[in-house]
Amino acid sequence: PMSLKHFVTSKRNGLEELLHLNQLRGDLEISHLERFKCKGSSSNNGKDHDYPIYLKEKQHLEGLTLRWNHDDEKKKHSLEDYQLQNLEPHPNLKRLFIIGYPGNQFPTCLLSLKNLVEISVYNCPKWKHLPIMGQPLIKKLTLVSLADLEFITDMDNSLEELPLERVRILDCPNLTSWGNPETCNTTAFSGALSELVMEYCPKLDSMPLFPKIKNKLVLDHSSMKPLLNTLGYKSDTSPPLSELKQLTVNGCEDLKSNIKGWKHLSKLETLHISNCTQINLPSEEWKGLKGLTDLVIEDIPDLKSLPEEIKHLASEGSLNSLEIKSCHELTTMLDFGEYLHSFAYILIEDCPNLDSLPDSYKHNFFTPLKIQNCPLLKDSY
């Protein structure tokens, strides 16, 4: 079998050396595509098919990375959609990565790839629209640094459940909707979804719901509305997010009493809350977190004391690891009493106004207690 991991586009010959390597297998990355001089007629938008076929006959390729390097930022790249027909892959392709593409829209020649299971797009700053869901087999989607992206549309509107398993959307500051905003509360990811990560997507209010997600959910400086809409999802089978194991909420809105449904997260094992102004969930919401083992509360500027309901997680739940970090207004620490010994680890870090701990901490011989950068405690512990 013939394999070629990396091909660098030649300034002189472009991709000519690739032309007849049709037995290539596995994964191929083509870099420096800004050097590529597209062949074909522009008079009829390239429809004459009188252009070299660099990739379409490579039926054994499974993964393809198309990379435009921007070493010379002074040089302006202009690229019309029809010109990419030279780079259309064989329909058998399973994994597609697009990096630094300077064109104004998702290449239409790639929409016919119906066997894709993974699509990753990085640093394509001019796209406003991404028609991503025309691929019925897609399992993994990654979008990173798409500065102008506003909409993701589902080409097959008949799908009530999207079959994705892993979704990562990072640094898409203008993305507002995935799918039709009017029907976003009826479209959902299927039970195959294992991981959903959204970082720095503050405007993404409308997207498919994720009530059946199994493993990991991260909301980092992103809109909380998708989470709130999912928590309000009505199901005849199981409550939303009842299978979720890891939840991270960072730099989002307050976790206030208007957030309902946390009590259904009975299988949640790890909860990391950071950079929110307050934590004020009703007691019954905390009590539902029966499977929680690791809790991290970090950078909550207005937090003066921890919610009393956390004691319930230690006494009747499975909580055994607690980290409290950078809570500058924190003045008191929860007294876990006899249940303190059920913890495997407690960390208190960078809490400058915390001046004392309950007596149970002083007489604790079971739990490793680590205190860092808490100057008012240094003489006592």
C-alpha positions in Angstrom: 0.0 0.0 0.0 1.2 3.5 -0.8 1.1 6.2 1.9 2.1 9.8 2.0 1.5 11.7 5.2 2.4 15.2 4.1 2.7 17.0 0.8 4.0 20.6 0.6 2.6 22.5 -2.4 5.4 23.6 -4.7 5.7 27.2 -5.7 6.7 26.0 -9.2 4.6 22.9 -9.9 1.8 23.3 -7.5 0.2 19.8 -6.9 1.4 18.3 -10.2 3.4 15.6 -8.4 0.2 14.4 -6.7 -1.7 14.0 -9.9 -1.0 10.3 -10.6 -0.6 9.0 -7.0 -4.1 7.5 -7.0 -3.2 4.5 -4.8 -2.5 6.7 -1.8 -4.0 5.3 1.4 -4.6 6.5 5.0 -4.3 10.2 5.8 -2.8 13.0 3.7 -2.1 16.6 4.6 -1.5 19.1 1.9 0.1 22.3 3.2 0.9 25.7 1.7 -2.1 25.7 -0.6 -1.8 29.4 -0.9 0.8 28.6 -3.5 -1.7 26.5 -5.5 -2.6 28.1 -8.8 -6.1 26.8 -9.7 -6.6 25.5 -13.1 -9.9 25.7 -15.1 -12.0 28.3 -16.8 -13.6 31.1 -14.8 -15.9 32.1 -17.7 -18.4 29.5 -16.8 -17.6 29.0 -13.2 -15.4 26.0 -13.9 -18.3 23.9 -15.1 -16.5 22.8 -18.2 -14.6 20.2 -16.1 -11.5 21.0 -18.1 -9.2 21.0 -15.1 -6.8 18.5 -13.5 -8.3 16.1 -10.9 -5.8 16.0 -8.1 -7.8 14.2 -5.4 -11.1 12.8 -6.7 -9.6 9.6 -8.1 -7.8 8.8 -4.8 -10.5 6.4 -3.6 -8.4 4.8 -0.8 -7.7 8.0 1.1 -9.5 8.1 4.4 -8.4 11.4 5.9 -7.5 14.7 4.2 -6.1 17.9 5.6 -6.2 21.0 3.4 -4.0 23.7 4.9 -3.4 27.3 3.8 -0.4 28.8 5.5 -0.3 32.5 6.0 3.4 33.1 6.2 3.1 36.2 4.1 0.3 38.2 5.6 0.9 41.1 3.2 -0.1 39.0 0.3 -3.9 39.1 -0.2 -5.4 35.8 -1.2 -8.5 35.9 -3.4 -10.2 32.5 -4.0 -13.4 31.8 -5.8 -15.5 28.8 -4.9 -15.4 27.2 -8.3 -11.6 27.2 -8.2 -11.6 24.5 -5.5 -13.1 21.9 -7.9 -9.5 20.9 -8.5 -9.3 19.8 -4.9 -12.6 17.8 -4.7 -11.9 14.5 -2.9 -13.2 11.1 -3.7 -16.6 10.4 -2.1 -15.1 7.6 0.0 -13.3 10.2 2.3 -14.1 9.8 6.0 -12.2 12.6 7.7 -11.8 16.2 6.4 -9.8 19.0 8.0 -9.8 22.5 6.6 -7.2 25.0 8.0 -6.8 28.7 7.1 -9.0 28.6 4.0 -9.2 32.3 2.7 -12.4 31.9 0.7 -15.7 33.6 1.6 -17.8 30.4 2.0 -17.7 26.7 2.7 -16.5 25.1 -0.6 -19.6 23.7 -2.4 -17.6 20.9 -3.9 -17.2 19.4 -0.5 -20.9 19.2 0.2 -21.2 16.0 -1.8 -19.0 14.0 0.6 -21.7 11.8 2.1 -19.3 9.3 3.9 -17.6 11.8 6.2 -17.6 10.8 9.8 -15.4 13.8 11.0 -15.2 17.4 9.9 -12.8 19.9 11.5 -12.5 23.6 10.4 -9.9 26.0 11.8 -9.2 29.6 11.2 -11.5 30.4 8.2 -12.2 34.0 9.1 -14.5 35.0 6.2 -17.3 32.4 6.5 -20.7 33.7 7.6 -22.6 30.5 6.9 -21.7 26.8 7.3 -24.0 24.2 5.8 -22.5 21.4 7.8 -25.2 18.7 8.3 -25.6 17.4 4.8 -23.4 14.4 5.8 -25.6 11.7 7.3 -22.8 9.7 8.9 -20.9 12.5 10.6 -19.9 11.7 14.2 -17.4 14.4 15.1 -17.5 18.1 14.4 -14.8 20.7 15.4 -15.1 24.4 14.6 -12.3 26.7 15.8 -11.7 30.5 15.2 -14.3 31.2 12.7 -14.5 35.0 13.4 -17.4 35.9 11.1 -19.5 32.8 11.3 -23.1 33.6 12.1 -25.2 30.5 11.1 -24.8 26.7 11.0 -27.6 25.2 8.9 -28.9 21.6 8.7 -29.2 20.7 5.1 -31.5 17.8 5.9 -34.3 19.4 7.9 -36.1 16.1 8.3 -33.7 15.0 11.0 -35.3 15.2 14.5 -32.1 13.8 16.1 -28.5 14.6 14.9 -26.2 11.6 15.1 -23.1 13.5 16.3 -21.0 12.0 19.1 -18.5 14.8 19.7 -18.9 18.5 19.1 -16.4 21.3 19.8 -17.1 24.9 18.9 -14.4 27.3 20.0 -13.9 31.0 19.5 -16.8 31.7 17.2 -17.8 35.1 18.7 -20.5 35.9 16.1 -22.2 32.6 15.9 -25.9 33.1 16.8 -27.7 29.9 15.7 -27.4 26.3 14.6 -30.4 25.3 12.6 -33.7 27.1 12.4 -34.2 29.3 15.6 -38.0 28.7 15.4 -37.5 24.9 15.7 -34.4 24.6 17.9 -36.4 23.4 20.8 -37.7 20.4 18.8 -34.4 19.3 17.2 -31.9 17.4 19.5 -28.7 15.5 19.4 -29.2 11.8 19.6 -28.2 9.6 22.5 -24.9 9.0 20.8 -23.7 12.5 21.9 -20.8 12.0 24.3 -19.0 15.4 24.4 -20.2 19.0 23.8 -17.7 21.8 24.3 -18.5 25.4 23.6 -15.9 28.1 24.4 -16.1 31.8 23.6 -19.4 31.6 21.7 -21.3 34.3 23.7 -24.1 34.8 21.1 -25.0 31.1 20.4 -28.5 31.1 21.9 -30.2 28.8 19.4 -29.0 25.3 18.7 -30.2 21.7 18.9 -30.9 20.5 22.5 -28.7 17.9 24.2 -30.8 16.1 26.8 -29.2 12.7 26.2 -25.5 13.7 26.3 -23.5 11.0 28.1 -20.1 12.2 29.2 -18.9 15.8 29.1 -20.5 19.3 28.7 -18.4 22.5 28.8 -19.8 26.0 28.6 -16.9 28.5 28.7 -17.7 32.2 28.2 -20.7 31.1 26.1 -24.4 31.6 26.2 -26.3 29.6 28.9 -29.5 29.5 26.9 -28.8 26.2 25.2 -28.3 24.7 28.7 -31.5 26.3 30.1 -33.5 25.2 27.0 -32.2 21.6 27.4 -33.0 21.5 31.1 -36.5 22.5 30.3 -36.9 19.7 27.7 -39.9 17.5 28.2 -39.3 13.8 27.6 -41.4 10.6 28.0 -38.4 8.5 28.9 -35.8 10.1 31.1 -35.2 13.6 32.4 -32.7 15.8 30.5 -29.0 15.4 31.3 -29.7 12.5 33.5 -26.7 10.6 31.9 -24.2 13.5 32.1 -21.0 12.7 34.0 -18.9 16.0 33.7 -20.1 19.6 33.7 -17.9 22.7 33.5 -19.5 26.2 33.6 -17.0 29.0 33.3 -17.5 32.8 32.7 -21.2 32.4 32.0 -24.3 34.0 33.7 -25.1 33.7 37.4 -26.1 30.3 38.6 -29.3 31.6 40.1 -32.5 30.2 41.4 -34.1 30.4 38.0 -32.1 27.5 36.8 -34.2 24.4 37.2 -33.4 20.8 36.5 -30.0 20.3 38.1 -31.6 17.8 40.4 -31.9 15.4 37.5 -28.2 15.2 37.0 -28.0 12.1 39.2 -25.0 10.6 37.4 -22.9 13.7 37.4 -19.5 12.9 38.8 -17.5 16.1 38.2 -18.8 19.7 38.5 -16.5 22.7 37.9 -18.1 26.2 38.4 -15.8 29.2 37.8 -15.8 32.9 37.0 -19.6 33.3 37.7 -20.8 36.1 39.9 -22.9 34.0 42.2 -24.0 30.5 43.0 -27.6 30.4 44.3 -29.3 27.2 43.4 -32.3 26.0 45.4 -31.5 23.3 47.9 -33.5 20.6 46.1 -31.4 21.2 43.0 -28.2 20.4 44.9 -29.6 17.4 46.6 -30.2 15.7 43.3 -26.5 15.5 42.5 -26.3 12.1 44.3 -23.4 10.8 42.2 -21.1 13.9 42.5 -17.6 12.9 43.6 -15.5 16.0 42.6 -16.6 19.6 43.0 -14.5 22.7 42.1 -15.7 26.2 42.8 -13.4 28.9 41.5 -13.3 32.6 41.0 -16.7 33.5 42.3 -16.1 37.1 43.4 -19.3 37.6 45.5 -19.3 34.3 47.3 -19.1 34.8 51.0 -20.0 31.3 52.1 -20.6 27.9 50.3 -24.1 26.7 49.8 -25.2 24.7 52.9 -26.6 22.0 50.6 -23.1 20.9 49.7 -22.9 19.3 53.2 -25.7 17.0 52.1 -23.6 15.8 49.2 -20.9 14.6 51.7 -23.3 13.1 54.2 -25.7 11.3 51.9 -23.9 11.5 48.6 -20.5 10.4 47.3 -18.6 13.8 47.3 -15.0 13.1 48.2 -13.0 15.9 46.5 -13.5 19.6 47.1 -11.5 22.5 45.7 -12.3 26.2 46.6 -10.1 28.6 44.6 -9.9 32.4 44.1 -13.0 33.3 46.1 -11.8 36.6 47.5 -14.9 37.4 49.5 -15.2 34.0 51.2 -15.1 34.4 55.0 -16.5 31.1 56.3 -16.0 27.5 55.4 -18.6 24.7 55.6 -18.5 22.5 58.7 -18.8 19.0 57.5 -18.5 17.6 61.0 -18.1 13.8 61.2 -18.4 13.6 57.4 -15.1 15.4 56.9 -13.3 12.1 57.0 -15.2 10.9 53.9 -13.2 13.3 51.8 -10.1 12.1 50.0 -8.9 15.6 49.3 -9.8 19.3 50.1 -8.0 22.3 48.6 -8.5 25.9 49.7 -6.5 28.3 47.6 -6.3 32.1 47.2 -9.1 33.0 49.6 -7.5 36.1 51.3 -10.5 36.9 53.6 -11.0 33.4 55.0 -9.7 33.8 58.5 -10.8 30.6 60.3 -12.0 27.1 59.7 -14.4 25.0 61.8 -13.0 23.0 64.7 -13.6 19.8 62.8 -10.8 20.7 60.4 -8.4 21.2 63.3 -9.0 17.8 64.6 -9.0 16.1 61.2 -6.6 13.2 60.9 -8.1 11.6 57.8 -8.5 14.1 55.0 -5.5 15.6 53.2 -6.1 19.3 53.6 -4.1 21.7 51.5 -4.2 25.5 52.0 -2.4 27.9 49.7 -2.3 31.7 49.6 -4.7 32.2 52.4 -2.7 34.6 54.6 -5.2 34.8 57.5 -5.1 31.1 58.0 -1.4 30.6 57.8 -0.8 30.9 61.6 -3.5 28.4 62.5 -3.1 25.6 59.9 
